[in-house]
Amino acid sequence: MAAKVYDILRGGFLTNQDAFKNWKFMLFATGLALFMIWTGHRFESKVHYIGQLSDEVNELRSHYVDGQRELMYLQMESTVASRLKHTGIAPPKDPPYKIIVSKNANGNN
């Protein structure tokens, strides 16, 4: 038993007559391990990229909400009136008139 362990530690399984089978399996296992490491790194980079995009979306959404709030404030009648006060333009004091057009008997307006 100790001789087999010593033979494995020395690498005898790589130099004996059936070593070609062992080399093929070791190359396959190494390639598989490298592929797993590569896919793991790709997955992690995509997770970081998705997190970065999520942060950017949240920031853009907050800019959008701030812009909407500012626009609603600027559209208020009191804000428009106060900004135009120095130009002499003011809201009308009496309501608008409704114009009614009636047809004449001969069909002309």
matplotlib code that plots the C-alpha trace (Angstrom):
import matplotlib.pyplot as plt

x = [0.0, 2.8, 4.5, 1.4, 1.1, 4.8, 4.5, 1.6, 3.5, 6.5, 4.3, 4.7, 1.2, 2.4, 5.3, 4.1, 2.9, -0.8, 0.1, -1.5, -5.0, -4.0, -2.7, -5.9, -8.0, -5.8, -5.9, -9.6, -10.0, -7.7, -9.6, -12.9, -11.5, -10.3, -13.6, -15.4, -13.1, -13.7, -17.5, -17.4, -15.5, -17.8, -20.8, -19.3, -18.5, -22.1, -23.4, -21.3, -22.4, -26.0, -25.5, -23.9, -26.8, -29.3, -27.5, -27.5, -31.3, -32.0, -30.0, -31.7, -35.1, -34.4, -33.3, -36.6, -38.7, -36.8, -37.4, -41.1, -41.4, -39.6, -41.8, -45.0, -43.8, -42.9, -46.3, -48.3, -50.3, -48.9, -45.3, -45.9, -47.6, -44.8, -42.2, -44.1, -45.0, -42.0, -43.0, -46.5, -48.3, -50.9, -53.7, -57.1, -59.3, -62.6, -63.5, -63.4, -66.5, -68.3, -68.9, -72.0, -72.4, -76.0, -77.0, -79.0, -82.2, -80.4, -77.7, -74.8, -72.8]
y = [0.0, 2.4, 1.6, 2.6, 5.9, 6.6, 5.7, 8.2, 10.9, 10.4, 10.6, 7.1, 7.0, 9.6, 7.6, 4.0, 2.1, 3.2, 6.8, 8.0, 7.3, 9.3, 12.2, 12.4, 12.5, 15.0, 17.3, 17.0, 17.7, 20.7, 22.1, 21.6, 23.4, 26.3, 26.5, 26.6, 29.4, 31.4, 31.1, 32.1, 35.2, 36.1, 35.6, 37.9, 40.6, 40.5, 40.7, 43.8, 45.3, 44.7, 46.4, 49.4, 49.7, 49.4, 52.3, 54.4, 53.7, 54.7, 57.9, 58.8, 58.1, 60.5, 63.1, 62.6, 62.9, 66.1, 67.5, 66.7, 68.4, 71.5, 71.6, 71.3, 74.2, 76.3, 75.7, 76.9, 80.0, 81.9, 81.1, 82.3, 85.4, 86.3, 85.8, 88.0, 90.7, 92.9, 92.8, 94.2, 91.0, 89.9, 87.4, 88.9, 90.4, 89.4, 86.0, 85.4, 86.0, 83.3, 84.2, 82.7, 82.7, 82.5, 81.8, 84.3, 83.4, 83.5, 81.0, 83.4, 83.6]
z = [0.0, 0.9, -2.4, -4.4, -2.5, -3.0, -6.7, -7.1, -5.2, -7.5, -10.6, -11.7, -13.1, -15.7, -16.9, -17.0, -20.0, -19.6, -19.0, -22.3, -20.8, -17.7, -19.7, -21.8, -18.6, -16.9, -20.0, -20.1, -16.4, -16.7, -19.7, -17.9, -14.8, -17.0, -18.7, -15.4, -14.1, -17.3, -17.1, -13.5, -14.3, -17.1, -14.9, -12.2, -14.7, -16.0, -12.5, -11.8, -15.1, -14.3, -10.9, -12.5, -15.0, -12.2, -10.3, -13.5, -14.0, -10.5, -10.9, -14.2, -12.7, -9.9, -12.4, -14.3, -11.2, -10.2, -13.7, -13.5, -10.1, -11.4, -14.5, -12.5, -10.3, -13.3, -14.9, -12.0, -12.7, -9.7, -10.7, -14.3, -13.0, -10.6, -13.3, -15.8, -13.3, -14.2, -18.0, -17.3, -18.4, -15.8, -15.7, -16.9, -14.3, -16.0, -17.5, -21.3, -23.4, -25.3, -28.9, -30.4, -34.2, -35.5, -39.1, -41.0, -42.9, -46.3, -45.2, -44.8, -41.5]

ax = plt.figure().add_subplot(projection="3d")
ax.plot(x, y, z, "-o")
ax.set_aspect("equal")
plt.show()
